[in-house]
Amino acid sequence: MDAVEKRVGESLGKSIDPALRDDAVRGNADAQNRLGMLYSSGKGVPQDWPQATGWFRQAAEQGHASAQFNLGVVYGNGQGLRQDLQQALNWYLKAAHQGHAKAQFNLGLMFGNGQGVPQDHEQARNWYTDAAEQGHAGAQNNLGLMFVNGHGVRRDYVKAMGWFLKAAEQGDAAAQNNLGMIFGNQNDVPQDFGKALFWYRKAADQGYANAQYNLAVLLENGQGIAPDPVQALLWYRAAAEQKHAKAQFSVGQAYDFGRGVAADVQQALSWYRQAAELGHRGAQFILGLRYDSGQGLVQDQQKALSWYRRAAEGGHPRAQFNLGLMYQVGHGAAADPVQAHKWFSLAESQSAIELGDKPQRHRMMIEERMDAQQLQQAQRLVQEWHARLARKG
């Protein structure tokens, strides 16, 4: 959410101007709000949230829109007091109805995410629109996302592009990245890798990790430009160092296969592990393979089983199949036909091209040795897995 506004007059120096405090004490709402901002930022005075909140409240109760917004932020973030989203909502509404763009944006976030209120995409769209029409870049970007995803509106990539462009031209890195994605994918807007590269680079130069990753993909694949694995690796690494899991995996692959750098198995494994710890299923699967085979690592069936399981629980079909094999033959754990059947069934249901009919054949093979109770238990485990996946969306 937009944070407390920080417009503090340069004339205040490093301590509170006595005239400012006098004006605040006499009830001047603007002075009260400025005093609140001083105490919230800790500029010239020790940071003091109770003092900040008190001054914001006095100004807000007089109808000062910025103070109402700032008080909403204090309640929304729980700064110096218990978080209270209902109070945040109330104060944002008061400021928003006076045309305060940041308050309108924060209301859009609350309704869009169902934060403190029931999720309501139409309300979110209305508030984002109010803020976007006043030039709020974050609202313009989020409104574009609503048109991309069809949340509260009919999906419309042309309208999305229009809003992304408004925000991107203000330097908003997220919008620049989203605009790059609009041009890089073939939807209702003609695909144009040159424009995608332009906007990705704009955002990447600002340190935006998603754009750094997307730029690297185009450079690696030679889309809109000659393939350049060295530059691609530089951008992958820039994103990876910001804990971007896909970028970490790509850096791992670069070292694994010598793309833009000399091959180095240990460097590859290091980056795979970082991506895996962040939940990247492909990296988890590769670590499972490496522990399973002993390639670059000391062979360890239990660790292989553990990494396969993490990838399999996330829906990786090859990890599910390999996990089924381990339970089938008793590698890394005791042989367990119920678990083996479960994982073969899940791998089969995803119809991974590279697996062909292998999951089905193994499921049927192990099914011949199971009794009715075991089969029922395995089928229940599959249903429970799908139910968990549905709950996670």
C-alpha positions in Angstrom: 0.0 0.0 0.0 1.0 3.6 -0.4 2.9 4.7 2.7 2.5 7.7 4.9 3.0 10.9 2.8 6.4 12.5 3.4 6.0 16.1 2.2 7.9 18.0 4.8 9.0 21.6 4.3 12.7 22.1 3.8 12.5 25.1 6.1 11.9 22.7 9.1 15.6 21.9 9.3 16.7 19.3 11.8 14.3 20.1 14.6 10.6 21.1 14.8 9.9 24.6 13.9 8.3 26.2 17.0 5.9 28.1 14.7 4.8 24.9 13.2 4.1 23.4 16.6 2.2 26.6 17.7 0.1 26.4 14.6 -0.7 22.7 15.2 -1.6 23.4 18.9 -3.9 26.2 17.7 -5.7 23.7 15.5 -4.3 24.3 12.1 -5.0 21.0 10.3 -2.2 21.3 7.8 0.3 22.0 10.5 -1.0 19.0 12.5 -0.6 16.7 9.5 2.9 18.0 8.8 3.9 17.5 12.5 2.5 13.9 12.3 4.7 13.3 9.2 7.7 14.5 11.1 7.1 12.1 14.0 6.3 9.2 11.6 9.4 9.7 9.6 11.8 10.5 12.4 13.2 13.5 10.6 14.6 16.0 13.0 13.0 14.3 15.9 13.0 10.7 17.3 10.4 8.6 15.5 7.3 8.5 17.7 4.2 6.7 16.3 1.9 7.6 19.2 2.7 11.3 18.6 2.3 10.9 14.9 -1.0 9.2 15.2 -2.3 11.8 17.6 -1.5 14.7 15.3 -2.8 12.8 12.2 -6.1 12.2 14.1 -6.5 15.8 15.1 -6.1 16.9 11.5 -8.2 14.0 10.1 -11.1 14.8 12.3 -11.1 18.3 10.8 -11.5 16.8 7.4 -7.8 17.1 6.2 -7.6 14.5 3.4 -3.9 13.8 3.6 -4.1 13.3 7.4 -7.1 10.9 6.9 -5.0 9.0 4.4 -2.0 8.9 6.7 -4.1 7.8 9.7 -5.5 5.0 7.4 -1.9 3.9 6.7 -1.1 3.9 10.4 -4.0 1.6 11.1 -3.5 -0.5 8.0 0.1 -1.2 8.8 -0.3 -1.4 12.6 2.4 1.2 13.2 2.6 2.0 16.9 -0.9 0.5 17.5 -2.7 -2.7 16.8 -3.5 -3.2 13.1 -7.2 -2.4 12.5 -8.2 -2.8 8.8 -11.7 -1.5 9.5 -10.3 1.7 10.8 -7.9 1.9 7.9 -10.9 1.4 5.5 -12.9 4.1 7.2 -10.2 6.7 7.0 -9.2 5.8 3.4 -12.9 6.2 2.4 -13.0 9.7 4.0 -9.9 10.8 2.1 -10.9 9.0 -1.1 -14.3 10.8 -1.2 -12.3 14.0 -1.2 -10.4 12.8 -4.3 -7.2 11.7 -2.5 -5.6 9.4 -5.2 -3.4 7.4 -2.8 -6.3 6.6 -0.6 -8.3 5.6 -3.7 -5.4 3.3 -4.7 -5.2 1.7 -1.3 -9.0 1.1 -1.3 -8.5 -0.6 -4.7 -5.9 -2.9 -3.1 -8.1 -3.7 -0.2 -11.1 -4.6 -2.3 -9.0 -6.3 -4.9 -7.2 -8.6 -2.4 -10.1 -9.0 0.0 -8.0 -7.4 2.7 -10.3 -6.4 5.6 -13.3 -6.5 3.3 -14.9 -9.2 1.1 -13.1 -9.4 -2.2 -14.9 -7.2 -4.7 -13.3 -6.7 -8.1 -15.9 -4.2 -9.2 -15.2 -2.0 -6.2 -11.5 -2.4 -6.8 -11.8 -1.3 -10.4 -13.9 1.7 -9.5 -11.3 2.9 -7.0 -8.3 2.2 -9.2 -10.1 4.1 -12.0 -10.6 7.1 -9.8 -6.9 7.1 -8.8 -5.7 6.2 -12.3 -7.5 9.1 -13.9 -5.6 11.4 -11.5 -2.3 10.0 -12.8 -1.5 7.5 -10.0 0.9 5.1 -11.7 0.3 2.2 -9.4 -3.4 2.4 -10.0 -2.9 2.6 -13.7 -0.7 -0.5 -13.6 -3.2 -2.4 -11.4 -6.1 -1.4 -13.6 -4.1 -2.7 -16.6 -3.7 -6.0 -14.7 -7.5 -6.2 -14.2 -8.0 -6.0 -17.9 -5.3 -8.7 -18.5 -6.8 -11.1 -16.0 -10.5 -10.2 -16.6 -11.1 -9.3 -12.9 -14.2 -7.2 -12.7 -14.0 -6.4 -16.4 -14.0 -8.2 -19.7 -10.5 -9.3 -20.6 -9.1 -6.7 -23.0 -5.4 -6.5 -23.8 -5.7 -3.3 -25.8 -7.2 -1.5 -22.8 -4.6 -3.1 -20.5 -1.8 -1.8 -22.8 -3.3 1.7 -22.6 -3.2 1.8 -18.8 0.3 0.1 -18.6 1.6 2.7 -21.1 0.4 5.6 -18.9 2.1 4.2 -15.9 5.2 3.1 -17.8 5.7 6.6 -19.2 5.8 7.8 -15.5 8.7 5.4 -14.9 6.7 2.7 -13.1 8.9 -0.4 -13.4 6.0 -2.9 -12.9 4.0 -1.3 -15.7 7.1 -1.3 -17.9 7.5 -5.0 -17.3 3.9 -5.7 -17.9 4.0 -3.7 -21.2 6.9 -5.8 -22.2 4.9 -8.9 -21.6 2.0 -7.5 -23.6 4.3 -7.0 -26.6 6.2 -10.3 -26.0 3.1 -12.5 -26.0 0.7 -12.9 -28.9 -2.7 -11.8 -27.7 -4.9 -9.1 -29.1 -1.9 -6.8 -29.5 0.6 -7.7 -32.4 3.7 -9.4 -31.0 6.7 -7.1 -31.2 9.9 -8.3 -29.5 11.6 -5.1 -30.2 9.1 -3.2 -28.1 9.2 -5.9 -25.5 13.0 -5.6 -25.2 12.7 -1.8 -24.9 10.2 -1.9 -22.0 11.9 -4.8 -20.3 15.2 -3.0 -20.4 13.6 0.2 -19.0 12.3 -1.8 -16.0 15.4 -4.0 -15.7 17.7 -0.9 -15.5 15.6 0.1 -12.4 16.4 -3.2 -10.7 13.0 -4.8 -11.3 13.7 -8.5 -11.0 10.8 -9.8 -13.1 11.9 -7.6 -16.0 15.5 -8.6 -15.6 14.4 -12.2 -15.9 12.2 -11.6 -18.9 14.9 -9.6 -20.6 17.3 -12.4 -20.1 14.9 -14.9 -21.7 14.6 -12.8 -24.8 18.4 -12.4 -25.0 19.0 -16.2 -24.5 16.4 -17.2 -27.1 17.3 -14.5 -29.6 13.8 -13.0 -29.7 14.0 -9.5 -31.2 17.8 -9.6 -31.1 20.7 -11.9 -31.9 21.1 -14.6 -29.2 23.5 -13.4 -26.5 24.0 -16.0 -23.7 26.6 -13.9 -22.0 24.3 -10.9 -21.6 21.4 -13.2 -20.8 23.4 -14.7 -17.9 24.2 -11.2 -16.6 20.5 -10.4 -16.4 19.6 -13.8 -15.0 22.1 -13.3 -12.3 20.9 -9.8 -11.5 17.4 -11.2 -10.9 18.7 -14.3 -9.1 20.6 -12.1 -6.6 17.2 -10.6 -5.7 15.9 -14.2 -4.9 14.0 -14.6 -8.2 13.6 -18.4 -8.2 13.2 -18.8 -12.0 16.3 -16.7 -12.6 18.2 -18.8 -10.0 17.2 -21.9 -11.9 18.3 -20.4 -15.2 21.7 -19.4 -13.7 22.0 -23.0 -12.6 21.2 -24.3 -16.1 23.8 -21.8 -17.5 26.5 -23.3 -15.3 25.2 -26.8 -15.9 25.3 -26.7 -19.6 27.9 -24.0 -20.2 25.6 -21.3 -21.6 27.5 -18.0 -21.6 29.9 -19.3 -19.0 32.3 -22.2 -18.5 30.4 -25.3 -17.2 30.6 -25.7 -13.4 28.5 -28.5 -11.8 29.0 -27.2 -8.3 28.0 -23.7 -9.2 25.0 -25.1 -11.0 24.0 -27.2 -7.9 24.4 -24.1 -5.7 22.0 -22.1 -7.8 19.6 -25.1 -8.1 19.5 -25.4 -4.4 18.7 -21.7 -3.9 15.8 -21.9 -6.4 14.6 -25.2 -4.8 14.5 -23.7 -1.4 12.3 -20.9 -2.8 9.9 -23.6 -4.1 11.0 -24.0 -7.8 9.7 -27.4 -8.7 12.1 -27.9 -11.6 15.1 -27.2 -9.3 13.7 -29.5 -6.6 13.4 -32.3 -9.2 16.9 -31.8 -10.5 18.3 -32.0 -6.9 16.3 -35.2 -6.5 17.9 -36.6 -9.7 21.4 -35.6 -8.7 21.1 -37.2 -5.2 19.4 -40.3 -6.9 22.3 -40.7 -9.4 25.2 -39.3 -7.4 26.0 -36.8 -10.2 28.0 -34.0 -8.6 26.7 -35.0 -5.1 27.2 -38.0 -2.8 24.5 -40.4 -3.7 21.8 -40.3 -1.0 18.5 -42.0 -1.7 16.7 -40.4 1.3 17.6 -36.9 0.1 16.6 -37.8 -3.4 13.2 -39.0 -2.0 12.9 -35.7 0.0 13.5 -33.5 -3.0 11.3 -35.6 -5.3 8.5 -35.3 -2.8 8.8 -31.5 -2.6 8.6 -31.2 -6.4 5.9 -33.9 -6.6 3.7 -32.2 -4.0 3.9 -29.0 -6.2 2.7 -31.0 -9.2 5.9 -31.9 -11.1 4.9 -35.0 -13.1 8.4 -36.5 -13.5 9.0 -36.1 -9.8 5.7 -37.8 -9.1 6.7 -40.7 -11.3 10.2 -41.0 -9.8 8.7 -40.8 -6.3 6.4 -43.7 -7.3 9.3 -45.7 -8.5 11.2 -45.2 -5.2 8.2 -46.4 -3.2 7.7 -49.2 -5.6 11.2 -50.7 -5.1 11.9 -49.3 -1.6 14.7 -46.7 -2.3 15.0 -44.0 0.3 12.1 -45.4 2.2 10.4 -48.7 2.8 8.5 -50.1 -0.2 4.9 -48.9 0.0 2.5 -49.9 -2.8 -0.2 -47.4 -1.6 2.2 -44.4 -1.9 3.6 -45.8 -5.2 0.1 -46.1 -6.7 -0.8 -42.6 -5.5 2.2 -41.0 -7.2 1.9 -43.0 -10.4 -1.8 -42.1 -10.6 -1.0 -38.4 -10.2 1.8 -38.5 -12.8 -0.6 -40.3 -15.2 -3.3 -37.7 -14.6 -1.0 -34.9 -15.8 -0.2 -36.7 -19.1 3.4 -35.4 -19.3 4.6 -35.9 -22.9 8.1 -37.1 -21.9 6.6 -39.9 -19.7 4.3 -41.3 -22.3 2.3 -44.3 -20.9 4.9 -45.2 -18.3 3.0 -44.0 -15.2 -0.1 -45.9 -16.4 1.9 -49.1 -16.9 3.5 -48.9 -13.5 0.2 -48.1 -11.8 -1.4 -51.1 -13.4 1.6 -53.3 -12.5 1.5 -52.4 -8.9 -2.3 -52.5 -8.8 -2.2 -56.2 -9.5 -0.5 -56.8 -6.1 -2.8 -54.6 -4.1 -5.8 -55.6 -2.1 -9.1 -53.7 -2.2 -8.3 -51.8 1.0 -4.9 -50.7 -0.2 -6.4 -49.6 -3.6 -9.1 -47.6 -1.8 -6.6 -45.9 0.4 -4.4 -44.9 -2.6 -7.4 -43.5 -4.4 -8.4 -41.5 -1.3 -4.8 -40.0 -1.1 -5.1 -38.9 -4.7 -8.4 -37.2 -4.1 -6.9 -35.5 -1.0 -4.0 -34.2 -3.1 -6.3 -32.7 -5.7 -8.4 -31.1 -3.0 -5.3 -29.5 -1.5 -4.3 -28.2 -4.9 -7.7 -26.8 -5.5 -7.6 -25.0 -2.1 -4.3 -23.4 -3.1 -5.8 -22.2 -6.4 
